[in-house]
Amino acid sequence: MAVTTEYLEVKLQIRSSHGVVDGKEKIATRTYGDVKRTATDQDIYDTAVIIDGLHQPVMVECLKQETILLISA
């Protein structure tokens, strides 16, 4: 059975560390949608760095989330 794919969306997720609270690292996550499908990984990372410069604390991870629907043909 063949499978086809349908692109749905791309999101940028920035995770920032707020330090250690009660022995556990506290991580805050911000997610930004409507990322252009044609944006390269470098473009997305550069955008995350710019956004991170506007916020405190400092970014510890930058994630690209792609949502793709798998359809049986």
N, C-alpha and C positions, 0 to 999 in steps of 0.2 A: 504494500500500500504506500503510495507516494504522499509526501507531506509538503505543503506549501506554507510560506510564511507571509504574514502581514505586519508591517511596521506600525506600532501604535504611538510610542512616545519615547523621549529621552529626557532624563532629569539629572541635575547636578546636585550632589549631596556633600555638604561640608561638615566634618566632625571636629569639634574643638574640645580641648581638655580644660576643665575648671579646677584641676588639682585633685588631691586625695581628700575624700570626706568619709570619716568613719572606716578608714582602711581600704576604701574602694575608690578607684579613679572615677570621677564624675565627668561624663562625656555629654556635650550638647550637640544636637544635630539640626542643621538647617537644610531644607530641600527646596530647590529652585526648579520649576518646571518650564515648559515651552522652550527647551533647548533645540536649536535648529538641527535637523537630521544631518545636514551637511557639515556641521561643526567638527573639526578634527579634535583628537584627544588633547593636542597641545593647546588649541584654542580654549577648550573647556578648562584645562588646568590653569592657563593664564588668567581666565576670568575668575576662577576660584581664588587665586592669589590676590587679585584686585579687590574682590569682595572681602576677603579675610583682612586686608589692610584697613577696612572700615570698621571692623568689629574687634572686640576683645572677648575672650582670650584668643590665643594663636591656634591656627588650624593644625590638626595632627593627621587628618586623612581627607582625601578628596576622592569621591566616588562618582562614577558615571553609571547611571541606571538606565538600561534599555529594556523596553517592554515590547515583546514581539509575540504575536498570536500565531500558534501552530495549528494548521488546518489540514485535516485529512482530505485527500483529493479523491 
